[in-house]
């Protein structure tokens, strides 16, 4: 197993956020907590913008790159160096709530091509705009922590020998988690050199969400939690997204995090802190 490096990034939401799953269109609901792909994308944004990534002898820059004949997101590029990541909300007096905001959007993309003289109805000006319900999480001044496990050898190969400094700088430069309006301020960035490893099966206590299939579901008897479906991997053209269920410790409404105890039946288990335990997918064990 490659050496792993831990990173804990504490952030404060300005008003909240909205994060939409792939392939959703007219009804744009939001996830109640940032998923792994969004967290990787938040960290990758500054790294790719600075041209820190090298592939095939050329520097990769920008949020979207043309790799192997396909448009590829920054999260997809950095996924190989971040085998596991998670998020939890800090305890406090503030709790988040989901709601739906009515927005006036261009709806051209969601319409069928219906013939109409002198042209197609889809392209008529009177049908181009419409009201769209957009889900959002209202969480002003809410605090949370993004936890990352980083593969040191792959990070050095992809980013360079100074990868650790570049990753830490990128963490301090996270300005949003989710859509471009989902603004955050970074409170602190902590490096965790001594990531602890324990062997499965074992009962653990964590505030971090974990893949459901790695857990013994019969052990989920105490504490509040819910199951959320996240997409896996970054985005690439001509590639269908894959999804997986995660157990999220805490409450969906009001939105909050609290630790739960659960039996992990397989995979590798890593501890960044007493209640910050991440499970490494067996498919990503090197």
C-alpha positions as CSV (number, residue, x, y, z in Angstrom):
1,X,0.0,0.0,0.0
2,X,1.3,3.4,-0.9
3,X,2.1,5.9,1.9
4,X,-0.9,8.1,2.6
5,X,-1.0,11.8,3.7
6,X,-3.9,13.4,5.5
7,X,-5.4,16.8,5.0
8,X,-8.1,18.5,7.0
9,X,-9.6,21.7,5.6
10,X,-12.0,23.6,7.8
11,X,-14.4,26.0,6.0
12,X,-17.2,28.5,6.7
13,X,-20.1,28.8,4.3
14,X,-21.2,32.3,3.4
15,X,-24.9,31.6,2.8
16,X,-24.8,27.9,2.0
17,X,-24.5,25.9,-1.2
18,X,-26.1,23.9,-3.9
19,X,-24.7,20.7,-5.5
20,X,-26.5,19.0,-8.3
21,X,-26.1,15.4,-9.3
22,X,-25.1,14.6,-12.9
23,X,-27.9,14.1,-15.5
24,X,-30.5,16.2,-13.6
25,X,-32.1,18.8,-15.7
26,X,-35.3,20.7,-15.1
27,X,-35.8,19.8,-11.5
28,X,-32.4,20.6,-9.9
29,X,-32.4,19.3,-6.4
30,X,-29.3,19.6,-4.2
31,X,-27.4,17.1,-2.1
32,X,-27.5,17.9,1.7
33,X,-23.7,17.5,2.0
34,X,-20.7,17.9,-0.4
35,X,-19.9,14.5,-2.0
36,X,-16.4,13.2,-2.7
37,X,-16.2,14.4,-6.3
38,X,-17.1,17.9,-5.3
39,X,-14.5,17.9,-2.6
40,X,-11.8,16.7,-5.0
41,X,-12.9,19.4,-7.5
42,X,-12.6,22.1,-4.9
43,X,-9.0,21.1,-4.2
44,X,-8.2,20.6,-7.8
45,X,-9.4,24.0,-9.0
46,X,-6.3,25.9,-7.9
47,X,-3.9,23.1,-8.7
48,X,-5.1,22.9,-12.3
49,X,-5.4,26.7,-12.7
50,X,-1.7,27.1,-11.8
51,X,-0.6,24.4,-14.3
52,X,0.8,22.2,-11.6
53,X,-0.2,18.9,-13.2
54,X,1.9,17.2,-15.9
55,X,0.6,14.3,-18.0
56,X,2.4,12.8,-21.1
57,X,5.1,15.5,-21.0
58,X,2.6,18.4,-21.1
59,X,1.2,20.7,-18.5
60,X,-2.5,20.5,-17.8
61,X,-4.3,23.8,-17.1
62,X,-7.9,24.9,-16.6
63,X,-11.1,23.4,-15.1
64,X,-11.7,21.2,-18.1
65,X,-9.0,19.5,-20.2
66,X,-8.8,17.5,-23.4
67,X,-7.3,14.2,-22.3
68,X,-7.1,11.0,-24.5
69,X,-9.6,12.5,-27.0
70,X,-12.2,13.4,-24.3
71,X,-13.1,16.5,-22.3
72,X,-12.3,15.7,-18.7
73,X,-13.0,17.5,-15.4
74,X,-10.3,18.5,-12.9
75,X,-11.8,16.1,-10.4
76,X,-11.3,13.2,-12.8
77,X,-7.7,14.1,-13.2
78,X,-6.9,14.3,-9.5
79,X,-9.1,11.4,-8.4
80,X,-6.2,8.9,-8.8
81,X,-4.1,10.7,-6.1
82,X,-7.1,11.1,-3.6
83,X,-8.3,7.6,-2.9
84,X,-10.7,8.7,-0.2
85,X,-12.3,12.0,1.0
86,X,-15.2,12.9,3.2
87,X,-17.0,15.9,4.8
88,X,-18.8,16.6,8.1
89,X,-20.4,19.7,9.7
90,X,-18.9,21.1,12.9
91,X,-21.2,21.1,15.9
92,X,-22.7,24.5,16.8
93,X,-25.8,26.5,17.3
94,X,-26.3,26.9,13.5
95,X,-28.1,24.1,11.5
96,X,-28.6,23.9,7.8
97,X,-31.9,23.5,5.9
98,X,-32.8,22.5,2.4
99,X,-35.2,24.6,0.4
100,X,-36.2,25.2,-3.2
101,X,-35.6,28.6,-4.9
102,X,-37.5,29.6,-8.0
103,X,-35.1,30.9,-10.7
104,X,-35.6,32.1,-14.3
105,X,-33.4,30.0,-16.4
106,X,-32.9,29.2,-20.1
107,X,-35.0,26.1,-20.7
108,X,-34.1,25.6,-24.3
109,X,-32.0,22.5,-23.4
110,X,-35.0,20.7,-21.8
111,X,-37.4,21.0,-24.7
112,X,-38.3,18.6,-27.5
113,X,-38.0,19.5,-31.1
114,X,-41.6,20.2,-32.0
115,X,-42.2,21.4,-35.6
116,X,-43.8,24.9,-35.8
117,X,-43.8,27.4,-38.6
118,X,-41.7,29.3,-39.4
119,X,-39.2,27.1,-37.5
120,X,-38.9,24.7,-34.6
121,X,-40.8,25.6,-31.4
122,X,-37.7,24.8,-29.4
123,X,-35.9,27.8,-30.9
124,X,-38.8,30.3,-30.6
125,X,-37.9,33.2,-28.2
126,X,-41.2,32.9,-26.3
127,X,-40.2,29.3,-25.1
128,X,-36.6,29.9,-24.3
129,X,-37.0,31.0,-20.7
130,X,-38.9,29.4,-17.9
131,X,-39.2,29.0,-14.1
132,X,-37.0,26.3,-12.6
133,X,-37.0,25.0,-9.1
134,X,-33.4,24.9,-7.8
135,X,-32.7,23.1,-4.5
136,X,-30.3,24.9,-2.1
137,X,-28.9,24.4,1.4
138,X,-29.3,27.5,3.5
139,X,-26.5,27.4,6.0
140,X,-25.1,30.9,6.7
141,X,-21.9,30.9,8.8
142,X,-22.2,27.1,9.0
143,X,-18.8,25.4,9.6
144,X,-17.6,22.1,8.1
145,X,-14.4,20.1,7.5
146,X,-13.2,18.4,4.4
147,X,-10.9,15.4,5.0
148,X,-8.6,14.1,2.3
149,X,-6.4,11.0,2.0
150,X,-3.6,11.6,-0.5
151,X,-1.4,9.0,-2.1
152,X,2.1,10.5,-1.8
153,X,3.7,8.6,-4.6
154,X,1.0,9.3,-7.1
155,X,0.9,13.0,-6.0
156,X,4.6,13.3,-6.6
157,X,4.4,11.7,-10.0
158,X,1.4,13.9,-11.2
159,X,2.2,17.2,-9.5
160,X,5.9,17.1,-8.8
161,X,8.4,16.8,-5.9
162,X,6.9,19.9,-4.2
163,X,3.4,18.4,-4.3
164,X,2.8,18.8,-0.6
165,X,3.3,22.6,-0.7
166,X,1.2,22.9,-3.8
167,X,-1.7,20.9,-2.3
168,X,-1.6,22.9,0.9
169,X,-1.6,26.2,-1.1
170,X,-4.5,24.9,-3.1
171,X,-6.4,24.0,0.1
172,X,-6.0,27.6,1.3
173,X,-7.3,28.8,-2.1
174,X,-10.6,26.9,-2.0
175,X,-13.2,29.6,-2.5
176,X,-16.3,27.5,-3.2
177,X,-17.6,24.0,-2.6
178,X,-20.3,23.2,-5.1
179,X,-21.7,25.7,-7.7
180,X,-19.9,29.0,-8.4
181,X,-22.3,30.7,-5.9
182,X,-21.4,28.3,-3.1
183,X,-18.8,30.5,-1.5
184,X,-16.7,29.4,1.4
185,X,-13.8,30.9,3.5
186,X,-11.0,28.6,4.6
187,X,-10.4,28.8,8.4
188,X,-7.5,26.4,8.6
189,X,-5.6,23.7,6.8
190,X,-4.0,20.9,8.8
191,X,-1.5,18.4,7.5
192,X,-1.7,14.9,9.1
193,X,1.6,13.0,8.6
194,X,0.8,10.1,11.0
195,X,-2.4,8.7,9.5
196,X,-3.3,5.8,11.6
197,X,-4.4,2.5,10.0
198,X,-6.6,-0.2,11.5
199,X,-7.6,-3.5,10.0
200,X,-11.1,-4.6,9.1
201,X,-13.4,-6.0,10.4
202,X,-13.6,-3.5,13.3
203,X,-16.1,-1.3,14.9
204,X,-15.3,2.4,14.5
205,X,-16.7,5.8,15.5
206,X,-16.8,8.5,12.9
207,X,-18.4,11.7,11.7
208,X,-17.3,11.1,8.1
209,X,-19.6,9.4,5.5
210,X,-18.6,6.0,4.4
211,X,-19.5,3.7,1.4
212,X,-22.5,1.6,2.5
213,X,-21.2,-1.6,0.9
214,X,-18.1,-1.7,3.1
215,X,-20.3,-1.7,6.3
216,X,-22.2,-4.2,8.3
217,X,-25.7,-2.7,8.0
218,X,-26.9,-4.6,11.0
219,X,-24.5,-2.7,13.2
220,X,-26.2,0.6,12.4
221,X,-28.5,0.5,15.4
222,X,-27.6,3.6,17.4
223,X,-27.1,7.2,16.4
224,X,-28.7,9.3,13.6
225,X,-27.7,8.7,10.0
226,X,-29.1,8.6,6.5
227,X,-28.2,7.1,3.2
228,X,-27.3,9.3,0.3
229,X,-26.4,8.4,-3.2
230,X,-23.3,10.1,-4.6
231,X,-21.7,9.8,-8.0
232,X,-18.2,8.4,-8.3
233,X,-15.3,9.8,-10.2
234,X,-15.0,13.0,-12.1
235,X,-16.8,14.0,-15.3
236,X,-15.6,13.0,-18.8
237,X,-17.5,13.4,-22.1
238,X,-19.1,10.2,-23.5
239,X,-18.9,8.5,-20.1
240,X,-21.9,7.7,-18.0
241,X,-21.7,8.6,-14.3
242,X,-21.7,5.7,-11.8
243,X,-23.3,6.0,-8.4
244,X,-22.9,4.5,-4.9
245,X,-24.8,4.7,-1.6
246,X,-23.0,6.3,1.4
247,X,-24.0,6.3,5.0
248,X,-23.9,9.9,6.2
249,X,-23.7,10.3,10.0
250,X,-26.2,12.9,11.3
251,X,-29.5,14.4,10.2
252,X,-30.8,15.3,6.8
253,X,-33.3,17.8,8.3
254,X,-32.1,19.9,9.9
255,X,-28.8,19.3,8.3
256,X,-26.1,18.4,10.9
257,X,-23.4,15.9,11.6
258,X,-22.9,13.7,14.6
259,X,-20.7,10.6,15.2
260,X,-22.0,7.1,14.8
261,X,-20.6,3.7,15.6
262,X,-20.5,1.1,12.8
263,X,-18.8,-2.2,12.0
264,X,-16.6,-1.9,8.9
265,X,-16.5,-5.4,7.4
266,X,-13.9,-4.8,4.6
267,X,-11.4,-2.4,3.1
268,X,-8.7,-0.4,4.7
269,X,-9.5,2.0,7.5
270,X,-7.6,5.2,8.2
271,X,-7.9,7.6,11.2
272,X,-7.2,11.3,10.8
273,X,-8.6,12.0,14.3
274,X,-10.6,10.3,17.0
275,X,-13.9,10.8,15.1
276,X,-12.5,11.3,11.6
277,X,-12.3,7.8,10.1
278,X,-12.2,7.1,6.4
279,X,-12.6,3.8,4.6
280,X,-10.5,3.1,1.5
281,X,-12.4,1.4,-1.3
282,X,-10.8,-2.1,-1.9
283,X,-10.8,-1.3,-5.6
284,X,-8.4,1.6,-4.9
285,X,-5.9,-0.4,-2.8
286,X,-2.6,-0.2,-4.7
